[in-house]
Amino acid sequence: MAVLSTEVVQERLKPLHGWTLSGGKIVRKVTLKDFVTAMAFVNRVAAEAEAAGHHPDIDIRYNAVRLSLVSHDDGGLTQKDFGLATVIEGLIASNVTSV
């Protein structure tokens, strides 16, 4: 898949609430109600990622989850990253207590 230019990445970030460009990846931090809710959220992200064949880096700190997306095999950000970020946004909308 084609790596997106910086300009395209910036445009595609605009509708994604809370996602930022950091170190060549798109990153989103989410704070949930508690650890159990955070783990349930991460498991839903994992199921969606597996279905998409595209897996984010995930860091969990009690109720705080940091998601990071980049297409390692393609050497940068691609449409796959933004597609999964959009799916994750739908999951966030139903779980977030703060961002």
The first five atom37 places (N, CA, C, CB, O) and aatype in JSON, in Angstrom:
{
  "aatype": [12, 0, 19, 10, 15, 16, 6, 19, 19, 5, 6, 1, 10, 11, 14, 10, 8, 7, 17, 16, 10, 15, 7, 7, 11, 9, 19, 1, 11, 19, 16, 10, 11, 3, 13, 19, 16, 0, 12, 0, 13, 19, 2, 1, 19, 0, 0, 6, 0, 6, 0, 0, 7, 8, 8, 14, 3, 9, 3, 9, 1, 18, 2, 0, 19, 1, 10, 15, 10, 19, 15, 8, 3, 3, 7, 7, 10, 16, 5, 11, 3, 13, 7, 10, 0, 16, 19, 9, 6, 7, 10, 9, 0, 15, 2, 19, 16, 15, 19],
  "atom_mask": [
    [1, 1, 1, 1, 1],
    [1, 1, 1, 1, 1],
    [1, 1, 1, 1, 1],
    [1, 1, 1, 1, 1],
    [1, 1, 1, 1, 1],
    [1, 1, 1, 1, 1],
    [1, 1, 1, 1, 1],
    [1, 1, 1, 1, 1],
    [1, 1, 1, 1, 1],
    [1, 1, 1, 1, 1],
    [1, 1, 1, 1, 1],
    [1, 1, 1, 1, 1],
    [1, 1, 1, 1, 1],
    [1, 1, 1, 1, 1],
    [1, 1, 1, 1, 1],
    [1, 1, 1, 1, 1],
    [1, 1, 1, 1, 1],
    [1, 1, 1, 0, 1],
    [1, 1, 1, 1, 1],
    [1, 1, 1, 1, 1],
    [1, 1, 1, 1, 1],
    [1, 1, 1, 1, 1],
    [1, 1, 1, 0, 1],
    [1, 1, 1, 0, 1],
    [1, 1, 1, 1, 1],
    [1, 1, 1, 1, 1],
    [1, 1, 1, 1, 1],
    [1, 1, 1, 1, 1],
    [1, 1, 1, 1, 1],
    [1, 1, 1, 1, 1],
    [1, 1, 1, 1, 1],
    [1, 1, 1, 1, 1],
    [1, 1, 1, 1, 1],
    [1, 1, 1, 1, 1],
    [1, 1, 1, 1, 1],
    [1, 1, 1, 1, 1],
    [1, 1, 1, 1, 1],
    [1, 1, 1, 1, 1],
    [1, 1, 1, 1, 1],
    [1, 1, 1, 1, 1],
    [1, 1, 1, 1, 1],
    [1, 1, 1, 1, 1],
    [1, 1, 1, 1, 1],
    [1, 1, 1, 1, 1],
    [1, 1, 1, 1, 1],
    [1, 1, 1, 1, 1],
    [1, 1, 1, 1, 1],
    [1, 1, 1, 1, 1],
    [1, 1, 1, 1, 1],
    [1, 1, 1, 1, 1],
    [1, 1, 1, 1, 1],
    [1, 1, 1, 1, 1],
    [1, 1, 1, 0, 1],
    [1, 1, 1, 1, 1],
    [1, 1, 1, 1, 1],
    [1, 1, 1, 1, 1],
    [1, 1, 1, 1, 1],
    [1, 1, 1, 1, 1],
    [1, 1, 1, 1, 1],
    [1, 1, 1, 1, 1],
    [1, 1, 1, 1, 1],
    [1, 1, 1, 1, 1],
    [1, 1, 1, 1, 1],
    [1, 1, 1, 1, 1],
    [1, 1, 1, 1, 1],
    [1, 1, 1, 1, 1],
    [1, 1, 1, 1, 1],
    [1, 1, 1, 1, 1],
    [1, 1, 1, 1, 1],
    [1, 1, 1, 1, 1],
    [1, 1, 1, 1, 1],
    [1, 1, 1, 1, 1],
    [1, 1, 1, 1, 1],
    [1, 1, 1, 1, 1],
    [1, 1, 1, 0, 1],
    [1, 1, 1, 0, 1],
    [1, 1, 1, 1, 1],
    [1, 1, 1, 1, 1],
    [1, 1, 1, 1, 1],
    [1, 1, 1, 1, 1],
    [1, 1, 1, 1, 1],
    [1, 1, 1, 1, 1],
    [1, 1, 1, 0, 1],
    [1, 1, 1, 1, 1],
    [1, 1, 1, 1, 1],
    [1, 1, 1, 1, 1],
    [1, 1, 1, 1, 1],
    [1, 1, 1, 1, 1],
    [1, 1, 1, 1, 1],
    [1, 1, 1, 0, 1],
    [1, 1, 1, 1, 1],
    [1, 1, 1, 1, 1],
    [1, 1, 1, 1, 1],
    [1, 1, 1, 1, 1],
    [1, 1, 1, 1, 1],
    [1, 1, 1, 1, 1],
    [1, 1, 1, 1, 1],
    [1, 1, 1, 1, 1],
    [1, 1, 1, 1, 1]
  ],
  "atom_positions": [
    [[0.85, -1.17, 0.0], [0.0, 0.0, 0.0], [0.9, 1.24, 0.0], [-0.97, -0.01, 1.22], [1.98, 1.23, 0.58]],
    [[0.45, 2.3, -0.65], [1.25, 3.51, -0.79], [1.33, 4.28, 0.53], [0.66, 4.4, -1.88], [0.34, 4.45, 1.24]],
    [[2.54, 4.75, 0.84], [2.75, 5.6, 2.01], [2.2, 6.98, 1.7], [4.27, 5.67, 2.4], [2.44, 7.52, 0.62]],
    [[1.47, 7.55, 2.65], [0.84, 8.86, 2.47], [1.83, 9.99, 2.73], [-0.37, 9.01, 3.39], [2.71, 9.88, 3.59]],
    [[1.69, 11.07, 2.0], [2.53, 12.25, 2.2], [2.15, 12.93, 3.52], [2.4, 13.24, 1.01], [1.07, 12.69, 4.05]],
    [[3.03, 13.76, 4.02], [2.76, 14.5, 5.25], [1.5, 15.35, 5.11], [3.95, 15.38, 5.62], [0.71, 15.46, 6.05]],
    [[1.32, 15.94, 3.95], [0.15, 16.79, 3.72], [-1.14, 15.96, 3.79], [0.26, 17.49, 2.36], [-2.12, 16.4, 4.39]],
    [[-1.14, 14.79, 3.19], [-2.31, 13.93, 3.21], [-2.58, 13.44, 4.62], [-2.13, 12.74, 2.24], [-3.73, 13.38, 5.06]],
    [[-1.52, 13.08, 5.34], [-1.67, 12.64, 6.73], [-2.33, 13.73, 7.56], [-0.29, 12.26, 7.33], [-3.26, 13.46, 8.31]],
    [[-1.86, 14.97, 7.42], [-2.44, 16.08, 8.18], [-3.92, 16.27, 7.85], [-1.68, 17.37, 7.9], [-4.73, 16.55, 8.74]],
    [[-4.29, 16.12, 6.59], [-5.69, 16.24, 6.19], [-6.53, 15.12, 6.78], [-5.82, 16.23, 4.66], [-7.64, 15.36, 7.27]],
    [[-6.01, 13.92, 6.75], [-6.77, 12.77, 7.26], [-6.87, 12.75, 8.78], [-6.13, 11.48, 6.79], [-7.75, 12.09, 9.34]],
    [[-5.98, 13.47, 9.45], [-6.06, 13.57, 10.91], [-7.19, 14.5, 11.36], [-4.74, 14.06, 11.48], [-7.73, 14.32, 12.46]],
    [[-7.56, 15.47, 10.54], [-8.52, 16.49, 10.94], [-9.84, 15.93, 11.48], [-8.82, 17.38, 9.76], [-10.31, 16.41, 12.51]],
    [[-10.46, 14.94, 10.83], [-11.73, 14.44, 11.37], [-11.58, 13.43, 12.51], [-12.53, 13.81, 10.26], [-12.58, 13.01, 13.1]],
    [[-10.35, 13.05, 12.83], [-10.11, 12.06, 13.88], [-9.8, 12.77, 15.2], [-8.95, 11.12, 13.5], [-8.67, 13.21, 15.42]],
    [[-10.79, 12.89, 16.05], [-10.66, 13.59, 17.32], [-9.57, 12.97, 18.19], [-11.99, 13.58, 18.07], [-9.6, 11.77, 18.46]],
    [[-8.61, 13.78, 18.61], [-7.62, 13.33, 19.57], [-6.43, 12.6, 18.99], [0.0, 0.0, 0.0], [-5.48, 12.32, 19.73]],
    [[-6.43, 12.27, 17.72], [-5.29, 11.6, 17.11], [-4.25, 12.64, 16.72], [-5.72, 10.76, 15.87], [-4.59, 13.71, 16.21]],
    [[-2.98, 12.33, 16.96], [-1.89, 13.22, 16.6], [-0.82, 12.45, 15.85], [-1.3, 13.9, 17.85], [-0.76, 11.22, 15.9]],
    [[0.03, 13.17, 15.16], [1.18, 12.6, 14.48], [2.37, 12.71, 15.42], [1.45, 13.31, 13.12], [2.71, 13.8, 15.87]],
    [[2.99, 11.59, 15.71], [4.13, 11.57, 16.64], [5.1, 10.48, 16.21], [3.65, 11.34, 18.1], [4.76, 9.3, 16.19]],
    [[6.31, 10.88, 15.88], [7.34, 9.91, 15.51], [6.99, 9.06, 14.31], [0.0, 0.0, 0.0], [7.36, 7.89, 14.24]],
    [[6.27, 9.65, 13.35], [5.9, 8.93, 12.14], [4.71, 8.0, 12.31], [0.0, 0.0, 0.0], [4.41, 7.21, 11.42]],
    [[4.03, 8.08, 13.45], [2.85, 7.25, 13.74], [1.69, 8.16, 14.08], [3.13, 6.25, 14.9], [1.88, 9.31, 14.47]],
    [[0.47, 7.64, 13.93], [-0.68, 8.37, 14.47], [-0.99, 7.75, 15.83], [-1.93, 8.31, 13.49], [-1.02, 6.52, 15.98]],
    [[-1.23, 8.63, 16.81], [-1.33, 8.22, 18.2], [-2.59, 8.78, 18.82], [-0.09, 8.67, 18.99], [-2.99, 9.91, 18.54]],
    [[-3.22, 7.97, 19.67], [-4.43, 8.39, 20.4], [-4.33, 7.89, 21.82], [-5.73, 7.87, 19.71], [-4.03, 6.71, 22.05]],
    [[-4.57, 8.76, 22.77], [-4.61, 8.4, 24.18], [-6.05, 8.45, 24.65], [-3.7, 9.33, 25.04], [-6.78, 9.39, 24.34]],
    [[-6.46, 7.43, 25.42], [-7.83, 7.33, 25.89], [-7.79, 6.99, 27.37], [-8.63, 6.25, 25.1], [-7.03, 6.13, 27.8]],
    [[-8.62, 7.68, 28.17], [-8.77, 7.36, 29.58], [-10.18, 6.82, 29.79], [-8.5, 8.6, 30.49], [-11.17, 7.46, 29.43]],
    [[-10.24, 5.63, 30.37], [-11.52, 4.97, 30.58], [-11.85, 4.92, 32.07], [-11.5, 3.56, 29.99], [-11.06, 5.36, 32.9]],
    [[-13.0, 4.37, 32.39], [-13.53, 4.36, 33.76], [-12.59, 3.69, 34.75], [-14.87, 3.66, 33.78], [-12.34, 4.22, 35.83]],
    [[-12.07, 2.52, 34.39], [-11.22, 1.76, 35.3], [-10.44, 0.73, 34.48], [-12.08, 1.06, 36.41], [-10.54, 0.69, 33.26]],
    [[-9.65, -0.1, 35.17], [-8.82, -1.09, 34.51], [-9.65, -2.11, 33.72], [-7.96, -1.81, 35.53], [-9.31, -2.45, 32.59]],
    [[-10.72, -2.59, 34.31], [-11.56, -3.6, 33.64], [-12.15, -3.03, 32.35], [-12.69, -4.08, 34.59], [-12.18, -3.71, 31.33]],
    [[-12.61, -1.79, 32.39], [-13.15, -1.14, 31.2], [-12.06, -0.95, 30.16], [-13.79, 0.21, 31.56], [-12.29, -1.14, 28.96]],
    [[-10.87, -0.56, 30.61], [-9.75, -0.38, 29.68], [-9.4, -1.7, 29.0], [-8.53, 0.17, 30.42], [-9.16, -1.72, 27.79]],
    [[-9.37, -2.79, 29.74], [-9.05, -4.09, 29.16], [-10.13, -4.55, 28.19], [-8.87, -5.13, 30.26], [-9.82, -5.12, 27.14]],
    [[-11.38, -4.31, 28.53], [-12.47, -4.67, 27.62], [-12.35, -3.88, 26.31], [-13.85, -4.43, 28.28], [-12.54, -4.42, 25.22]],
    [[-12.04, -2.59, 26.44], [-11.84, -1.74, 25.26], [-10.69, -2.27, 24.41], [-11.56, -0.28, 25.69], [-10.82, -2.39, 23.19]],
    [[-9.57, -2.59, 25.05], [-8.4, -3.1, 24.32], [-8.75, -4.41, 23.62], [-7.21, -3.31, 25.29], [-8.31, -4.64, 22.49]],
    [[-9.52, -5.26, 24.25], [-9.92, -6.52, 23.61], [-10.79, -6.27, 22.39], [-10.65, -7.4, 24.6], [-10.69, -7.0, 21.4]],
    [[-11.66, -5.26, 22.45], [-12.47, -4.91, 21.27], [-11.58, -4.34, 20.15], [-13.57, -3.89, 21.65], [-11.78, -4.65, 18.98]],
    [[-10.61, -3.52, 20.53], [-9.65, -3.01, 19.54], [-8.9, -4.18, 18.91], [-8.66, -2.0, 20.19], [-8.72, -4.22, 17.69]],
    [[-8.47, -5.13, 19.73], [-7.72, -6.29, 19.24], [-8.55, -7.09, 18.23], [-7.29, -7.19, 20.41], [-8.02, -7.53, 17.21]],
    [[-9.83, -7.28, 18.51], [-10.69, -8.03, 17.59], [-10.82, -7.3, 16.26], [-12.08, -8.25, 18.21], [-10.75, -7.93, 15.2]],
    [[-11.02, -6.01, 16.3], [-11.13, -5.22, 15.06], [-9.81, -5.22, 14.3], [-11.54, -3.76, 15.38], [-9.79, -5.33, 13.07]],
    [[-8.71, -5.09, 15.03], [-7.39, -5.08, 14.39], [-7.1, -6.43, 13.71], [-6.29, -4.76, 15.43], [-6.59, -6.47, 12.6]],
    [[-7.44, -7.5, 14.39], [-7.22, -8.83, 13.82], [-8.07, -9.01, 12.56], [-7.56, -9.94, 14.86], [-7.58, -9.53, 11.56]],
    [[-9.31, -8.57, 12.6], [-10.18, -8.67, 11.44], [-9.63, -7.87, 10.26], [-11.59, -8.19, 11.78], [-9.76, -8.27, 9.11]],
    [[-9.0, -6.72, 10.57], [-8.43, -5.86, 9.53], [-7.04, -6.32, 9.09], [-8.36, -4.43, 10.03], [-6.52, -5.86, 8.08]],
    [[-6.43, -7.23, 9.86], [-5.07, -7.66, 9.55], [-4.07, -6.54, 9.76], [0.0, 0.0, 0.0], [-3.05, -6.47, 9.08]],
    [[-4.37, -5.67, 10.71], [-3.52, -4.49, 10.95], [-3.52, -4.21, 12.45], [-4.02, -3.23, 10.14], [-4.58, -3.96, 13.03]],
    [[-2.38, -4.24, 13.07], [-2.31, -4.27, 14.53], [-1.6, -3.05, 15.12], [-1.61, -5.53, 14.99], [-0.46, -2.77, 14.77]],
    [[-2.29, -2.33, 16.0], [-1.69, -1.15, 16.64], [-0.73, -1.56, 17.75], [-2.77, -0.23, 17.19], [-0.82, -2.66, 18.3]],
    [[0.17, -0.66, 18.08], [0.93, -0.8, 19.32], [0.0, -0.28, 20.41], [2.32, 0.0, 19.27], [-0.61, 0.78, 20.27]],
    [[-0.1, -1.03, 21.51], [-1.01, -0.67, 22.59], [-0.25, -0.65, 23.9], [-2.21, -1.66, 22.65], [0.45, -1.6, 24.24]],
    [[-0.41, 0.44, 24.64], [0.19, 0.58, 25.97], [-0.95, 0.83, 26.96], [1.25, 1.75, 26.01], [-1.74, 1.76, 26.78]],
    [[-1.04, 0.0, 28.0], [-2.11, 0.12, 28.99], [-1.49, 0.47, 30.33], [-2.94, -1.2, 29.08], [-0.59, -0.22, 30.8]],
    [[-1.98, 1.53, 30.96], [-1.57, 1.95, 32.29], [-2.82, 2.16, 33.12], [-0.7, 3.25, 32.24], [-3.41, 3.25, 33.1]],
    [[-3.24, 1.13, 33.84], [-4.46, 1.1, 34.63], [-5.66, 1.42, 33.75], [-4.37, 2.1, 35.8], [-6.15, 0.53, 33.05]],
    [[-6.16, 2.65, 33.75], [-7.33, 2.99, 32.93], [-6.96, 3.83, 31.71], [-8.35, 3.73, 33.77], [-7.85, 4.28, 30.97]],
    [[-5.67, 4.05, 31.49], [-5.2, 4.86, 30.36], [-4.63, 3.94, 29.27], [-4.13, 5.89, 30.82], [-3.81, 3.07, 29.53]],
    [[-5.1, 4.16, 28.05], [-4.67, 3.36, 26.91], [-4.08, 4.29, 25.86], [-5.85, 2.52, 26.32], [-4.67, 5.32, 25.53]],
    [[-2.9, 3.92, 25.35], [-2.27, 4.67, 24.26], [-2.2, 3.74, 23.06], [-0.83, 5.2, 24.67], [-1.63, 2.65, 23.13]],
    [[-2.77, 4.19, 21.95], [-2.79, 3.43, 20.71], [-1.9, 4.14, 19.69], [-4.23, 3.28, 20.16], [-1.93, 5.36, 19.57]],
    [[-1.12, 3.37, 18.97], [-0.21, 3.92, 17.99], [-0.31, 3.09, 16.71], [1.26, 3.95, 18.53], [-0.22, 1.86, 16.75]],
    [[-0.49, 3.76, 15.58], [-0.65, 3.07, 14.3], [0.39, 3.54, 13.28], [-2.04, 3.3, 13.75], [0.66, 4.73, 13.14]],
    [[0.96, 2.57, 12.58], [1.83, 2.81, 11.43], [1.89, 1.5, 10.65], [3.27, 3.3, 11.87], [1.82, 0.42, 11.24]],
    [[2.01, 1.59, 9.36], [2.13, 0.39, 8.52], [3.61, 0.04, 8.4], [1.48, 0.61, 7.11], [4.28, 0.48, 7.47]],
    [[4.09, -0.75, 9.35], [5.52, -1.1, 9.39], [5.99, -1.72, 8.07], [5.79, -2.07, 10.54], [7.04, -1.35, 7.55]],
    [[5.21, -2.65, 7.54], [5.61, -3.34, 6.31], [5.74, -2.4, 5.12], [4.61, -4.43, 5.99], [6.53, -2.65, 4.21]],
    [[4.97, -1.31, 5.13], [5.01, -0.36, 4.02], [5.97, 0.8, 4.28], [3.62, 0.18, 3.76], [6.24, 1.59, 3.37]],
    [[6.47, 0.91, 5.5], [7.45, 1.94, 5.81], [6.87, 3.31, 6.12], [0.0, 0.0, 0.0], [7.56, 4.31, 5.94]],
    [[5.63, 3.37, 6.58], [5.04, 4.66, 6.93], [3.55, 4.55, 7.1], [0.0, 0.0, 0.0], [3.0, 3.46, 7.2]],
    [[2.9, 5.69, 7.12], [1.45, 5.75, 7.29], [0.73, 5.5, 5.96], [1.04, 7.1, 7.87], [1.09, 6.07, 4.93]],
    [[-0.28, 4.64, 6.01], [-1.06, 4.32, 4.82], [-2.54, 4.44, 5.14], [-0.72, 2.89, 4.29], [-2.92, 4.76, 6.27]],
    [[-3.36, 4.19, 4.14], [-4.8, 4.21, 4.34], [-5.23, 3.19, 5.39], [-5.52, 3.93, 3.02], [-6.22, 3.4, 6.08]],
    [[-4.48, 2.07, 5.53], [-4.82, 1.06, 6.54], [-4.83, 1.68, 7.94], [-3.82, -0.11, 6.5], [-5.69, 1.34, 8.75]],
    [[-3.9, 2.57, 8.21], [-3.82, 3.2, 9.53], [-5.04, 4.07, 9.8], [-2.54, 4.04, 9.65], [-5.61, 4.04, 10.89]],
    [[-5.44, 4.82, 8.82], [-6.58, 5.71, 8.99], [-7.9, 4.94, 9.0], [-6.61, 6.76, 7.89], [-8.85, 5.35, 9.67]],
    [[-7.96, 3.84, 8.28], [-9.14, 2.99, 8.33], [-9.34, 2.39, 9.71], [0.0, 0.0, 0.0], [-10.45, 2.41, 10.25]],
    [[-8.26, 1.86, 10.3], [-8.37, 1.29, 11.64], [-8.6, 2.39, 12.68], [-7.11, 0.49, 11.98], [-9.34, 2.17, 13.64]],
    [[-7.98, 3.54, 12.51], [-8.21, 4.65, 13.44], [-9.69, 5.04, 13.45], [-7.34, 5.88, 13.06], [-10.24, 5.35, 14.51]],
    [[-10.33, 5.04, 12.31], [-11.75, 5.38, 12.22], [-12.59, 4.34, 12.96], [-12.19, 5.47, 10.74], [-13.54, 4.7, 13.66]],
    [[-12.26, 3.07, 12.8], [-12.97, 2.01, 13.52], [-12.77, 2.18, 15.03], [-12.47, 0.61, 13.07], [-13.72, 2.06, 15.8]],
    [[-11.54, 2.47, 15.44], [-11.24, 2.67, 16.86], [-12.02, 3.86, 17.4], [-9.73, 2.89, 17.07], [-12.47, 3.82, 18.55]],
    [[-12.18, 4.9, 16.62], [-12.97, 6.06, 17.05], [-14.39, 5.65, 17.42], [-13.01, 7.12, 15.95], [-14.94, 6.16, 18.4]],
    [[-14.97, 4.73, 16.66], [-16.3, 4.24, 16.99], [-16.33, 3.51, 18.32], [0.0, 0.0, 0.0], [-17.3, 3.62, 19.08]],
    [[-15.28, 2.75, 18.61], [-15.19, 2.06, 19.89], [-15.0, 3.06, 21.03], [-14.04, 1.05, 19.88], [-15.58, 2.91, 22.1]],
    [[-14.18, 4.07, 20.8], [-13.93, 5.09, 21.81], [-15.23, 5.81, 22.17], [-12.88, 6.09, 21.32], [-15.5, 6.06, 23.34]],
    [[-16.01, 6.14, 21.17], [-17.25, 6.9, 21.39], [-18.17, 6.2, 22.39], [-17.98, 7.1, 20.07], [-18.92, 6.86, 23.1]],
    [[-18.11, 4.88, 22.43], [-19.0, 4.15, 23.34], [-18.37, 3.84, 24.69], [-19.43, 2.87, 22.69], [-19.04, 3.26, 25.54]],
    [[-17.09, 4.2, 24.91], [-16.41, 3.82, 26.14], [-15.72, 4.94, 26.91], [-15.41, 2.82, 25.83], [-15.47, 4.78, 28.11]],
    [[-15.43, 6.04, 26.28], [-14.56, 7.05, 26.87], [-15.23, 7.81, 28.01], [-14.11, 8.02, 25.82], [-16.39, 8.21, 27.93]],
    [[-14.46, 8.0, 29.08], [-14.9, 8.91, 30.13], [-14.13, 10.21, 30.04], [-14.72, 8.27, 31.53], [-14.64, 11.25, 30.47]],
    [[-12.93, 10.19, 29.49], [-12.18, 11.42, 29.2], [-11.09, 11.09, 28.19], [-11.55, 12.03, 30.51], [-10.75, 9.92, 28.0]],
    [[-10.56, 12.13, 27.54], [-9.49, 11.92, 26.55], [-8.32, 12.84, 26.83], [-10.01, 12.15, 25.13], [-7.33, 12.82, 26.11]]
  ]
}
